[in-house]
Amino acid sequence: MTTHAPASLERLRFNMIEQQIRPWDVLDLDILDQLAVMRREDYVPEAHRALAFFDMEIPLDGSGVGSLPGQTMLSPRVEARTLQDLHVQKHESVLEIGTGSGFMAALLAYRAASVLSLEIDPTLAARAAQTLARNGVTNVEVRNADGATPLPSGPSFDVIVLSGSVARIPQNLLGSLKIGGRLAAIVGDEPMMRATFVTRVSESKWDTLQPWDTVAPRLLGFPETPRFNF
């Protein structure tokens, strides 16, 4: 049986799309339609559900025994713009680093053949897997794992998404892209980071674009930029 969100939630969802996402140059109608039907509020912790449609990162930590501090759900406009700029296709396989709430994995799964999502926090990994299953998302595998740990060698994925920021692109992940594959990450240090998209053009060549600026919390486990003391 299909359930419908109350009119007030639908108004908030409409406002999120029209006032936050579309003005951020997210103009792909398929993605806007997808965001209109996917229930973002179902992926937000109960304590913060009222914030589901606001232009902010939503805290995910403190929701269970053993959960790691500092975990957040990215803002809707960053999720949407990343999704648009990756151009995920129905036949493609996706690796996500940082499952978090599971919402970005659900967005990716809607457009891809399969998604493997790695989450370092076992509490979040278990909760995201349950949420995805409850919402009928069947082509995502959530795995409790450290995404900073080197993957088995060889090209395995068409798309790799880092759902958080890193100081620099992890070079080992580039080798896991198939030819024509794309990696998306938010790279740099506060107060300004760059959305970075790397395309594997050939066995030994990668093209890089940095089309927009934002700031996002760090993904756990990845190295920081060395600091020099004088």
N, CA, C and O of each residue as an XYZ file, in Angstrom:
920
protein
N       0.846     -1.189      0.000
C       0.000      0.000      0.000
C       0.882      1.239      0.000
O       1.830      1.330      0.779
N       0.578      2.174     -0.854
C       1.341      3.416     -0.931
C       0.822      4.410      0.086
O      -0.385      4.628      0.181
N       1.719      5.016      0.848
C       1.319      6.049      1.799
C       1.746      7.399      1.260
O       2.768      7.529      0.587
N       0.945      8.392      1.570
C       1.219      9.735      1.085
C       1.619     10.631      2.247
O       1.025     10.561      3.323
N       2.629     11.474      2.031
C       3.066     12.412      3.055
C       2.003     13.488      3.245
O       1.297     13.841      2.301
N       1.889     14.012      4.476
C       0.958     15.114      4.702
C       1.279     16.293      3.803
O       2.413     16.468      3.357
N       0.251     17.103      3.547
C       0.415     18.244      2.651
C       1.525     19.173      3.116
O       2.226     19.758      2.291
N       1.697     19.316      4.432
C       2.734     20.206      4.952
C       4.128     19.704      4.570
O       5.009     20.505      4.255
N       4.334     18.378      4.597
C       5.624     17.822      4.192
C       5.851     18.016      2.698
O       6.963     18.322      2.267
N       4.807     17.839      1.918
C       4.955     18.035      0.477
C       5.291     19.483      0.146
O       6.040     19.750     -0.793
N       4.746     20.407      0.906
C       5.084     21.815      0.709
C       6.547     22.068      1.058
O       7.235     22.791      0.338
N       7.029     21.484      2.149
C       8.432     21.636      2.524
C       9.353     21.023      1.470
O      10.405     21.577      1.150
N       8.945     19.879      0.938
C       9.749     19.224     -0.097
C       9.795     20.098     -1.360
O      10.851     20.262     -1.972
N       8.642     20.654     -1.740
C       8.572     21.541     -2.894
C       9.469     22.761     -2.690
O      10.193     23.166     -3.600
N       9.417     23.339     -1.501
C      10.241     24.518     -1.209
C      11.722     24.170     -1.237
O      12.533     24.964     -1.714
N      12.088     22.985     -0.729
C      13.483     22.549     -0.757
C      13.992     22.505     -2.197
O      15.096     22.965     -2.487
N      13.183     21.951     -3.091
C      13.590     21.823     -4.481
C      13.668     23.187     -5.167
O      14.635     23.482     -5.869
N      12.650     24.010     -4.960
C      12.559     25.267     -5.700
C      13.433     26.378     -5.117
O      13.890     27.249     -5.857
N      13.673     26.360     -3.804
C      14.388     27.462     -3.158
C      15.845     27.129     -2.844
O      16.665     28.037     -2.704
N      16.182     25.843     -2.730
C      17.554     25.458     -2.402
C      18.261     24.780     -3.572
O      19.388     25.135     -3.919
N      17.588     23.801     -4.176
C      18.256     22.918     -5.136
C      18.286     23.511     -6.530
O      19.353     23.596     -7.137
N      17.146     23.922     -7.050
C      17.117     24.482     -8.402
C      18.000     25.732     -8.538
O      18.699     25.863     -9.543
N      17.994     26.668     -7.550
C      18.872     27.840     -7.678
C      20.364     27.503     -7.653
O      21.196     28.345     -7.992
N      20.705     26.276     -7.254
C      22.106     25.864     -7.235
C      22.479     25.173     -8.545
O      23.351     24.305     -8.581
N      21.803     25.574     -9.613
C      22.061     25.076    -10.961
C      21.790     23.589    -11.116
O      22.396     22.933    -11.963
N      20.889     23.052    -10.310
C      20.421     21.687    -10.535
C      19.163     21.806    -11.392
O      18.077     22.093    -10.890
N      19.333     21.579    -12.696
C      18.269     21.835    -13.664
C      17.836     20.574    -14.410
O      16.948     20.628    -15.261
N      18.463     19.442    -14.091
C      18.089     18.167    -14.707
C      16.697     17.772    -14.204
O      16.519     17.500    -13.017
N      15.716     17.740    -15.104
C      14.338     17.505    -14.685
C      14.143     16.110    -14.101
O      13.313     15.927    -13.211
N      14.893     15.126    -14.587
C      14.784     13.782    -14.026
C      15.202     13.763    -12.552
O      14.572     13.100    -11.728
N      16.262     14.493    -12.234
C      16.732     14.541    -10.854
C      15.756     15.325     -9.982
O      15.480     14.922     -8.852
N      15.235     16.428    -10.486
C      14.247     17.190     -9.715
C      12.993     16.353     -9.462
O      12.423     16.402     -8.372
N      12.568     15.592    -10.458
C      11.414     14.710    -10.273
C      11.723     13.617     -9.259
O      10.876     13.259     -8.440
N      12.944     13.089     -9.319
C      13.353     12.051     -8.362
C      13.309     12.581     -6.933
O      12.823     11.897     -6.032
N      13.811     13.791     -6.722
C      13.815     14.385     -5.393
C      12.405     14.691     -4.899
O      12.162     14.753     -3.694
N      11.483     14.881     -5.829
C      10.106     15.172     -5.447
C       9.369     13.945     -4.938
O       8.396     14.071     -4.195
N       9.825     12.755     -5.330
C       9.114     11.539     -4.920
C       9.851     10.752     -3.835
O       9.230      9.953     -3.135
N      11.151     10.960     -3.683
C      11.895     10.228     -2.655
C      11.741     10.922     -1.307
O      11.888     12.140     -1.204
N      11.447     10.141     -0.287
C      11.099     10.687      1.033
C      12.376     10.894      1.864
O      12.792     10.016      2.620
N      12.968     12.049      1.706
C      14.207     12.353      2.441
C      14.005     12.238      3.953
O      14.912     11.828      4.677
N      12.828     12.597      4.417
C      12.558     12.576      5.860
C      12.672     11.179      6.452
O      12.933     11.035      7.646
N      12.476     10.131      5.624
C      12.576      8.762      6.129
C      14.001      8.376      6.489
O      14.210      7.393      7.200
N      14.991      9.132      6.009
C      16.396      8.819      6.244
C      17.008      9.676      7.355
O      18.175      9.493      7.705
N      16.243     10.592      7.901
C      16.737     11.504      8.936
C      16.439     10.913     10.312
O      15.338     10.408     10.532
N      17.397     10.963     11.247
C      17.115     10.468     12.604
C      15.881     11.141     13.195
O      15.631     12.323     12.962
N      15.126     10.380     13.953
C      13.867     10.867     14.511
C      14.029     12.200     15.224
O      13.174     13.077     15.099
N      15.112     12.362     15.969
C      15.309     13.589     16.752
C      15.464     14.823     15.882
O      15.242     15.939     16.351
N      15.844     14.643     14.618
C      16.114     15.784     13.743
C      15.201     15.807     12.518
O      15.484     16.518     11.553
N      14.117     15.043     12.544
C      13.285     14.901     11.351
C      12.699     16.223     10.876
O      12.471     16.406      9.680
N      12.455     17.133     11.790
C      11.902     18.436     11.410
C      12.868     19.227     10.531
O      12.466     20.201      9.894
N      14.145     18.818     10.491
C      15.158     19.537      9.714
C      15.390     18.922      8.336
O      16.286     19.357      7.612
N      14.598     17.918      7.963
C      14.871     17.123      6.765
C      14.969     17.952      5.496
O      15.715     17.590      4.585
N      14.234     19.059      5.413
C      14.168     19.821      4.162
C      14.899     21.156      4.250
O      14.748     22.006      3.373
N      15.684     21.343      5.298
C      16.395     22.610      5.467
C      17.775     22.545      4.827
O      18.345     21.467      4.659
N      18.303     23.713      4.473
C      19.597     23.820      3.808
C      20.707     23.738      4.841
O      21.323     24.743      5.194
N      20.951     22.528      5.317
C      21.930     22.337      6.387
C      22.341     20.874      6.435
O      21.668     19.998      5.893
N      23.473     20.634      7.103
C      23.893     19.267      7.394
C      23.200     18.816      8.670
O      23.106     19.579      9.632
N      22.718     17.586      8.684
C      21.940     17.075      9.811
C      22.790     16.095     10.597
O      23.350     15.170     10.010
N      22.905     16.270     11.923
C      23.716     15.358     12.734
C      23.166     13.934     12.699
O      21.955     13.716     12.752
N      24.080     12.973     12.609
C      23.709     11.564     12.618
C      24.275     10.831     13.827
O      23.860      9.708     14.116
N      25.220     11.450     14.540
C      25.847     10.760     15.668
C      24.955     10.866     16.906
O      23.943     11.567     16.911
N      25.364     10.150     17.947
C      24.614     10.181     19.196
C      23.324      9.396     19.139
O      22.488      9.506     20.036
N      23.152      8.597     18.083
C      21.887      7.894     17.917
C      21.952      6.433     18.325
O      20.965      5.709     18.195
N      23.083      5.998     18.809
C      23.182      4.615     19.222
C      24.483      4.351     19.959
O      25.425      5.136     19.856
N      24.542      3.261     20.695
C      25.739      2.902     21.447
C      26.882      2.632     20.470
O      26.741      1.848     19.532
N      28.004      3.286     20.702
C      29.171      3.058     19.876
C      29.250      3.909     18.634
O      30.207      3.793     17.868
N      28.259      4.768     18.411
C      28.314      5.598     17.206
C      29.429      6.623     17.320
O      29.738      7.107     18.409
N      30.030      6.947     16.179
C      31.176      7.843     16.155
C      30.714      9.288     16.056
O      29.707      9.569     15.406
N      31.441     10.219     16.697
C      31.020     11.627     16.683
C      31.295     12.297     15.336
O      32.147     11.859     14.562
N      30.541     13.377     15.081
C      30.813     14.217     13.918
C      30.194     13.778     12.619
O      30.408     14.427     11.595
N      29.427     12.693     12.618
C      28.819     12.207     11.385
C      27.598     13.065     11.041
O      26.805     13.408     11.918
N      27.457     13.404      9.768
C      26.335     14.240      9.349
C      25.777     13.769      8.004
O      26.422     13.032      7.260
N      24.568     14.219      7.726
C      23.912     14.044      6.441
C      24.147     15.325      5.646
O      23.856     16.413      6.144
N      24.663     15.225      4.431
C      24.971     16.409      3.638
C      23.709     17.201      3.310
O      22.605     16.657      3.327
N      23.877     18.489      3.012
C      22.734     19.335      2.691
C      22.104     18.878      1.376
O      22.796     18.311      0.530
N      20.810     19.113      1.189
C      20.121     18.654     -0.026
C      20.737     19.182     -1.309
O      20.809     18.453     -2.299
N      21.185     20.433     -1.318
C      21.708     20.994     -2.564
C      23.032     20.349     -2.966
O      23.300     20.180     -4.155
N      23.862     19.989     -1.985
C      25.127     19.321     -2.294
C      24.860     17.914     -2.824
O      25.493     17.484     -3.788
N      23.930     17.199     -2.202
C      23.565     15.863     -2.688
C      23.057     15.943     -4.133
O      23.467     15.162     -4.992
N      22.160     16.898     -4.380
C      21.534     16.991     -5.700
C      22.524     17.409     -6.779
O      22.522     16.853     -7.877
N      23.368     18.386     -6.469
C      24.328     18.865     -7.475
C      25.360     17.780     -7.791
O      25.744     17.608     -8.948
N      25.804     17.057     -6.777
C      26.728     15.948     -7.004
C      26.100     14.900     -7.903
O      26.726     14.419     -8.847
N      24.855     14.551     -7.603
C      24.148     13.552     -8.407
C      24.027     14.008     -9.852
O      24.247     13.220    -10.771
N      23.683     15.257    -10.058
C      23.529     15.779    -11.416
C      24.857     15.735    -12.180
O      24.894     15.321    -13.339
N      25.935     16.158    -11.537
C      27.213     16.287    -12.234
C      27.888     14.949    -12.510
O      28.819     14.879    -13.313
N      27.428     13.886    -11.852
C      28.003     12.559    -12.086
C      27.392     11.850    -13.297
O      28.029     10.968    -13.873
N      26.176     12.219    -13.692
C      25.516     11.612    -14.858
C      25.491     10.079    -14.752
O      25.916      9.381    -15.672
N      24.997      9.577    -13.640
C      24.946      8.127    -13.411
C      23.947      7.493    -14.379
O      22.851      8.011    -14.596
N      24.355      6.351    -14.958
C      23.532      5.643    -15.940
C      23.034      4.319    -15.367
O      23.630      3.756    -14.449
N      21.914      3.831    -15.940
C      21.223      2.655    -15.403
C      22.062      1.386    -15.406
O      21.792      0.478    -14.620
N      23.067      1.296    -16.263
C      23.872      0.078    -16.340
C      25.103      0.139    -15.433
O      25.872     -0.821    -15.389
N      25.306      1.235    -14.714
C      26.574      1.454    -14.036
C      26.583      0.950    -12.592
O      25.553      0.874    -11.922
N      27.796      0.609    -12.146
C      28.030      0.209    -10.755
C      28.655      1.380    -10.005
O      29.495      2.100    -10.545
N      28.238      1.560     -8.756
C      28.652      2.715     -7.959
C      29.252      2.254     -6.641
O      28.750      1.326     -6.007
N      30.336      2.913     -6.236
C      30.896      2.773     -4.900
C      30.698      4.099     -4.178
O      31.105      5.148     -4.678
N      30.075      4.056     -3.003
C      29.956      5.239     -2.163
C      30.794      5.040     -0.915
O      30.738      3.983     -0.288
N      31.573      6.051     -0.551
C      32.331      6.042      0.696
C      31.611      6.972      1.675
O      31.530      8.178      1.443
N      31.100      6.422      2.750
C      30.388      7.211      3.741
C      28.884      7.112      3.568
O      28.257      8.034      3.046
N      28.296      5.996      4.003
C      26.861      5.769      3.829
C      26.031      6.795      4.584
O      25.042      7.314      4.067
N      26.453      7.085      5.832
C      25.694      8.022      6.651
C      24.266      7.561      6.856
O      24.030      6.469      7.372
N      23.313      8.386      6.457
C      21.895      8.072      6.628
C      21.402      7.045      5.616
O      20.391      6.382      5.848
N      22.109      6.909      4.494
C      21.663      6.041      3.413
C      20.932      6.770      2.303
O      20.603      6.164      1.283
N      20.666      8.078      2.482
C      19.865      8.787      1.482
C      20.619      8.962      0.164
O      20.036      8.776     -0.904
N      21.893      9.315      0.220
C      22.658      9.457     -1.021
C      22.758      8.116     -1.734
O      22.698      8.065     -2.962
N      22.908      7.037     -0.985
C      22.930      5.707     -1.599
C      21.609      5.423     -2.304
O      21.593      4.831     -3.383
N      20.505      5.846     -1.697
C      19.194      5.651     -2.316
C      19.065      6.476     -3.590
O      18.523      5.996     -4.585
N      19.559      7.719     -3.570
C      19.538      8.551     -4.772
C      20.341      7.901     -5.894
O      19.892      7.849     -7.039
N      21.521      7.410     -5.562
C      22.380      6.769     -6.556
C      21.739      5.484     -7.073
O      21.787      5.202     -8.271
N      21.144      4.712     -6.180
C      20.549      3.431     -6.562
C      19.395      3.608     -7.538
O      19.157      2.748     -8.387
N      18.690      4.707     -7.420
C      17.573      5.018     -8.313
C      18.045      5.154     -9.759
O      17.278      4.915    -10.692
N      19.315      5.540     -9.942
C      19.841      5.830    -11.275
C      20.828      4.778    -11.775
O      21.167      4.772    -12.959
N      21.299      3.883    -10.894
C      22.369      2.945    -11.238
C      21.873      1.506    -11.204
O      20.751      1.228    -10.780
N      22.736      0.591    -11.662
C      22.422     -0.831    -11.572
C      22.625     -1.346    -10.152
O      21.815     -2.113     -9.631
N      23.737     -0.905     -9.528
C      24.040     -1.386     -8.173
C      24.911     -0.371     -7.454
O      25.656      0.386     -8.075
N      24.802     -0.372     -6.132
C      25.587      0.520     -5.282
C      26.176     -0.292     -4.139
O      25.459     -1.013     -3.445
N      27.474     -0.173     -3.950
C      28.147     -0.675     -2.748
C      28.494      0.540     -1.908
O      29.234      1.413     -2.362
N      27.972      0.613     -0.687
C      28.191      1.778      0.166
C      28.924      1.345      1.426
O      28.472      0.458      2.150
N      30.074      1.990      1.680
C      30.917      1.641      2.824
C      30.731      2.670      3.929
O      30.764      3.875      3.678
N      30.533      2.188      5.160
C      30.339      3.071      6.310
C      31.219      2.589      7.463
O      31.125      1.439      7.892
N      32.073      3.484      7.956
C      33.022      3.121      9.014
C      32.339      2.932     10.367
O      32.845      2.199     11.217
N      31.198      3.584     10.572
C      30.468      3.536     11.845
C      29.480      2.367     11.801
O      28.532      2.405     11.017
N      29.679      1.325     12.627
C      28.800      0.154     12.545
C      27.349      0.464     12.883
O      26.439     -0.156     12.333
N      27.123      1.423     13.787
C      25.753      1.802     14.136
C      25.044      2.419     12.943
O      23.909      2.061     12.630
N      25.724      3.353     12.277
C      25.121      3.986     11.102
C      24.939      2.985      9.967
O      23.927      3.026      9.266
N      25.897      2.094      9.778
C      25.791      1.108      8.702
C      24.556      0.239      8.885
O      23.810     -0.002      7.935
N      24.346     -0.227     10.101
C      23.188     -1.088     10.374
C      21.883     -0.325     10.184
O      20.929     -0.845      9.606
N      21.848      0.906     10.671
C      20.613      1.691     10.560
C      20.319      2.044      9.102
O      19.168      1.981      8.670
N      21.360      2.416      8.339
C      21.145      2.749      6.930
C      20.635      1.542      6.151
O      19.738      1.676      5.319
N      21.196      0.372      6.412
C      20.743     -0.838      5.718
C      19.270     -1.107      6.008
O      18.508     -1.468      5.112
N      18.876     -0.928      7.270
C      17.469     -1.131      7.636
C      16.564     -0.108      6.951
O      15.485     -0.450      6.466
N      17.014      1.151      6.914
C      16.206      2.210      6.307
C      16.030      1.971      4.815
O      14.931      2.129      4.282
N      17.109      1.593      4.143
C      17.038      1.327      2.712
C      16.084      0.168      2.423
O      15.277      0.236      1.497
N      16.183     -0.890      3.220
C      15.292     -2.038      3.021
C      13.838     -1.647      3.267
O      12.945     -2.057      2.526
N      13.608     -0.857      4.302
C      12.239     -0.429      4.634
C      11.633      0.416      3.525
O      10.417      0.422      3.336
N      12.490      1.135      2.785
C      12.014      1.984      1.700
C      12.074      1.290      0.336
O      11.901      1.932     -0.700
N      12.318     -0.011      0.343
C      12.248     -0.787     -0.888
C      13.426     -0.626     -1.818
O      13.316     -0.925     -3.007
N      14.571     -0.153     -1.297
C      15.773     -0.006     -2.123
C      16.553     -1.312     -2.047
O      17.157     -1.620     -1.020
N      16.539     -2.076     -3.130
C      17.077     -3.433     -3.101
C      18.437     -3.576     -3.784
O      19.065     -4.630     -3.680
N      18.898     -2.545     -4.473
C      20.162     -2.683     -5.211
C      21.311     -1.936     -4.549
O      22.247     -1.504     -5.222
N      21.238     -1.782     -3.212
C      22.336     -1.211     -2.424
C      22.810     -2.247     -1.426
O      22.009     -2.848     -0.711
N      24.125     -2.452     -1.380
C      24.739     -3.240     -0.313
C      25.479     -2.274      0.605
O      26.385     -1.568      0.164
N      25.095     -2.241      1.885
C      25.796     -1.428      2.871
C      26.774     -2.329      3.609
O      26.404     -3.381      4.130
N      28.022     -1.898      3.645
C      29.061     -2.703      4.288
C      29.768     -1.869      5.352
O      30.202     -0.752      5.072
N      29.888     -2.394      6.560
C      30.635     -1.719      7.618
C      32.124     -1.892      7.318
O      32.703     -2.954      7.548
N      32.729     -0.819      6.798
C      34.130     -0.883      6.380
C      34.709      0.517      6.341
O      33.978      1.500      6.221
N      36.034      0.602      6.445
C      36.758      1.865      6.352
C      37.068      2.145      4.887
O      37.879      1.450      4.276
N      36.424      3.160      4.328
C      36.630      3.474      2.921
C      38.014      3.970      2.594
O      38.394      4.004      1.424
N      38.792      4.362      3.612
C      40.161      4.811      3.381
C      41.119      3.648      3.201
O      42.252      3.851      2.763
N      40.692      2.426      3.528
C      41.537      1.248      3.351
C      41.601      0.888      1.876
O      40.561      0.838      1.219
N      42.769      0.640      1.343
C      42.876      0.330     -0.087
C      41.966     -0.817     -0.504
O      41.852     -1.822      0.196
N      41.321     -0.651     -1.657
C      40.451     -1.671     -2.219
C      41.282     -2.688     -2.993
O      42.436     -2.418     -3.326
N      40.708     -3.854     -3.281
C      41.407     -4.783     -4.173
C      41.756     -4.105     -5.487
O      40.979     -3.301     -6.000
N      42.920     -4.426     -6.031
C      43.394     -3.726     -7.223
C      42.519     -4.054     -8.434
O      41.878     -5.102     -8.501
N      42.518     -3.136     -9.368
C      41.801     -3.352    -10.614
C      40.549     -2.512    -10.711
O      39.927     -2.204     -9.694
N      40.166     -2.133    -11.934
C      38.967     -1.307    -12.131
C      37.701     -2.091    -11.817
O      37.500     -3.188    -12.337
N      36.860     -1.538    -10.980
C      35.676     -2.251    -10.531
C      34.395     -1.441    -10.649
O      33.308     -2.016    -10.706
N      34.503     -0.095    -10.688
C      33.319      0.747    -10.588
C      33.272      1.782    -11.704
O      34.300      2.272    -12.172
N      32.047      2.099    -12.115
C      31.828      3.173    -13.071
C      31.801      4.535    -12.386
O      32.188      5.543    -12.977
N      31.344      4.558    -11.142
C      31.195      5.801    -10.386
C      31.657      5.566     -8.957
O      31.322      4.547     -8.352
N      32.428      6.511     -8.413
C      32.810      6.497     -6.999
C      32.433      7.849     -6.405
O      32.774      8.894     -6.959
N      31.732      7.825     -5.280
C      31.269      9.045     -4.616
C      31.789      9.059     -3.191
O      31.592      8.101     -2.444
N      32.448     10.136     -2.813
C      32.850     10.340     -1.424
C      31.836     11.292     -0.792
O      31.794     12.475     -1.132
N      31.031     10.783      0.117
C      29.949     11.579      0.722
C      30.460     12.320      1.954
O      30.010     12.090      3.076
N      31.399     13.201      1.712
C      32.045     13.996      2.741
C      33.316     14.563      2.130
O      33.624     14.297      0.968
N      34.050     15.341      2.909
C      35.234     15.984      2.347
C      36.515     15.237      2.711
O      36.578     14.507      3.700
N      37.534     15.446      1.875
C      38.872     14.899      2.107
C      39.888     16.000      1.800
O      39.597     16.938      1.058
N      41.078     15.873      2.377
C      42.124     16.875      2.130
C      42.629     16.799      0.700
O      42.984     17.816      0.104
N      42.660     15.591      0.152
C      43.102     15.393     -1.233
C      42.471     14.109     -1.765
O      42.020     13.263     -0.993
N      42.445     13.977     -3.075
C      41.844     12.795     -3.704
C      42.642     11.546     -3.318
O      43.858     11.523     -3.508
N      41.997     10.521     -2.787
C      42.706      9.265     -2.497
C      43.113      8.572     -3.804
O      42.259      8.141     -4.579
N      44.417      8.472     -4.036
C      44.907      7.952     -5.303
C      44.525      6.489     -5.517
O      44.330      6.063     -6.656
N      44.417      5.721     -4.444
C      44.080      4.309     -4.622
C      42.681      4.136     -5.208
O      42.419      3.159     -5.909
N      41.774      5.087     -4.922
C      40.423      4.972     -5.459
C      40.384      5.209     -6.965
O      39.534      4.652     -7.659
N      41.300      6.033     -7.471
C      41.314      6.301     -8.906
C      41.568      5.027     -9.703
O      41.038      4.857    -10.801
N      42.374      4.143     -9.150
C      42.650      2.883     -9.833
C      41.478      1.929     -9.849
O      41.492      0.939    -10.581
N      40.448      2.216     -9.040
C      39.261      1.369     -9.000
C      38.191      1.815     -9.986
O      37.121      1.212    -10.062
N      38.483      2.889    -10.754
C      37.547      3.356    -11.774
C      37.755      2.608    -13.084
O      38.890      2.364    -13.495
N      36.665      2.248    -13.729
C      36.743      1.727    -15.088
C      37.060      2.877    -16.050
O      36.922      4.046    -15.689
N      37.477      2.551    -17.249
C      37.680      3.578    -18.263
C      36.339      4.282    -18.501
O      35.314      3.633    -18.713
N      36.363      5.600    -18.462
C      35.127      6.364    -18.560
C      34.448      6.592    -17.230
O      33.443      7.300    -17.157
N      34.987      5.995    -16.166
C      34.396      6.145    -14.833
C      34.684      7.504    -14.230
O      35.645      8.178    -14.603
N      33.824      7.901    -13.280
C      33.930      9.212    -12.639
C      33.989      9.064    -11.126
O      33.299      8.236    -10.533
N      34.834      9.894    -10.520
C      34.906      9.986     -9.058
C      34.511     11.395     -8.642
O      34.939     12.375     -9.252
N      33.692     11.490     -7.599
C      33.282     12.787     -7.058
C      33.701     12.881     -5.606
O      33.473     11.964     -4.817
N      34.329     14.020     -5.258
C      34.735     14.261     -3.871
C      34.753     15.756     -3.620
O      34.913     16.548     -4.549
N      34.591     16.141     -2.368
C      34.748     17.528     -1.936
C      36.137     17.621     -1.320
O      36.423     16.964     -0.318
N      37.001     18.438     -1.921
C      38.433     18.403     -1.618
C      38.911     19.757     -1.099
O      38.533     20.807     -1.618
N      39.750     19.711     -0.064
C      40.368     20.927      0.435
C      40.157     21.117      1.916
O      39.765     20.195      2.632
N      40.423     22.328      2.365
C      40.316     22.668      3.780
C      39.417     23.886      3.945
O      39.288     24.713      3.042
N      38.801     23.977      5.116
C      38.004     25.176      5.388
C      38.912     26.402      5.363
O      40.081     26.315      5.738
N      38.377     27.553      4.919
C      36.969     27.891      4.703
C      36.438     27.624      3.307
O      35.274     27.923      3.041
N      37.253     27.064      2.388
C      36.743     26.810      1.043
C      37.235     25.467      0.543
O      38.430     25.175      0.587
N      36.311     24.657      0.071
C      36.627     23.388     -0.551
C      36.041     23.381     -1.956
O      35.149     24.169     -2.273
N      36.553     22.482     -2.794
C      36.099     22.412     -4.184
C      35.460     21.053     -4.452
O      36.014     20.011     -4.101
N      34.295     21.083     -5.075
C      33.716     19.854     -5.600
C      34.576     19.408     -6.775
O      34.749     20.142     -7.748
N      35.112     18.198     -6.672
C      36.113     17.722     -7.634
C      35.598     16.465     -8.315
O      35.212     15.502     -7.652
N      35.593     16.481     -9.645
C      35.125     15.350    -10.440
C      36.277     14.885    -11.324
O      36.791     15.640    -12.149
N      36.670     13.630    -11.136
C      37.786     13.053    -11.885
C      37.241     11.957    -12.796
O      36.549     11.046    -12.340
N      37.558     12.053    -14.085
C      37.143     11.052    -15.071
C      38.360     10.274    -15.546
O      39.376     10.862    -15.918
N      38.254      8.956    -15.533
C      39.348      8.127    -16.044
C      39.208      8.015    -17.565
O      38.302      7.344    -18.060
N      40.089      8.663    -18.289
C      40.025      8.723    -19.748
C      40.670      7.493    -20.380
O      40.199      7.000    -21.405
N      41.752      6.994    -19.768
C      42.458      5.819    -20.279
C      43.125      5.126    -19.091
O      42.913      5.508    -17.940
N      43.925      4.114    -19.381
C      44.607      3.387    -18.308
C      45.463      4.307    -17.449
O      45.613      4.081    -16.248
N      46.025      5.348    -18.066
C      46.986      6.187    -17.336
C      46.630      7.677    -17.345
O      47.449      8.508    -16.953
N      45.418      8.020    -17.789
C      45.064      9.433    -17.865
C      43.732      9.704    -17.188
O      42.756      8.978    -17.372
N      43.721     10.780    -16.393
C      42.511     11.219    -15.706
C      42.302     12.707    -15.970
O      43.257     13.483    -15.933
N      41.069     13.106    -16.233
C      40.719     14.520    -16.374
C      40.004     14.987    -15.118
O      39.191     14.254    -14.554
N      40.303     16.214    -14.673
C      39.737     16.738    -13.429
C      39.010     18.051    -13.679
O      39.518     18.939    -14.363
N      37.813     18.158    -13.113
C      37.038     19.397    -13.113
C      36.691     19.758    -11.678
O      36.450     18.883    -10.846
N      36.667     21.067    -11.394
C      36.253     21.557    -10.074
C      35.221     22.671    -10.290
O      35.556     23.853    -10.204
N      33.958     22.291    -10.574
C      32.987     23.283    -11.061
C      32.327     24.151    -10.003
O      31.727     25.169    -10.348
N      32.413     23.790     -8.726
C      31.748     24.613     -7.716
C      32.404     24.441     -6.352
O      33.099     23.460     -6.090
N      32.163     25.422     -5.496
C      32.738     25.457     -4.147
C      31.680     25.114     -3.116
O      30.497     25.398     -3.301
N      32.119     24.503     -2.035
C      31.239     24.225     -0.902
C      32.125     23.891      0.283
O      33.350     23.937      0.178
N      31.517     23.558      1.401
C      32.233     23.066      2.581
C      31.447     21.881      3.111
O      30.219     21.930      3.171
N      32.139     20.814      3.497
C      31.473     19.631      4.037
C      32.334     19.022      5.131
O      33.554     19.180      5.116
N      31.716     18.327      6.084
C      32.473     17.650      7.135
C      33.401     16.583      6.563
O      33.166     16.037      5.485
N      34.452     16.306      7.311
C      35.443     15.320      6.892
C      34.881     13.901      6.927
O      34.108     13.540      7.815
N      35.290     13.108      5.937
C      35.134     11.674      6.032
C      36.178     11.132      7.008
O      37.333     11.556      6.990
N      35.769     10.208      7.844
C      36.691      9.654      8.839
C      37.690      8.713      8.173
O      37.356      7.996      7.230
N      38.920      8.729      8.679
C      39.926      7.767      8.258
C      40.881      8.234      7.190
O      41.929      7.615      7.001
N      40.559      9.314      6.474
C      41.429      9.781      5.397
C      42.461     10.764      5.944
O      42.164     11.499      6.885
N      43.666     10.793      5.378
C      44.734     11.636      5.925
C      44.460     13.125      5.718
O      43.819     13.533      4.749
N      44.960     13.913      6.650
C      44.849     15.359      6.554
C      46.065     15.936      5.823
O      47.086     15.269      5.658
N      45.928     17.195      5.391
C      47.047     17.893      4.788
C      48.112     18.141      5.841
O      47.796     18.650      6.916
N      49.379     17.793      5.564
C      50.434     18.044      6.569
C      50.536     19.526      6.934
O      50.438     20.400      6.072
N      50.733     19.787      8.214
C      50.927     21.160      8.673
C      52.407     21.410      8.912
O      53.100     20.577      9.496
N      52.887     22.564      8.456
C      54.308     22.883      8.618
C      54.473     23.847      9.779
O      53.776     24.857      9.871
N      55.394     23.523     10.653
C      55.695     24.384     11.793
C      57.052     25.060     11.563
O      58.040     24.419     11.205
N      57.058     26.361     11.780
C      58.319     27.128     11.598
C      58.845     27.594     12.943
O      59.886     28.248     13.007
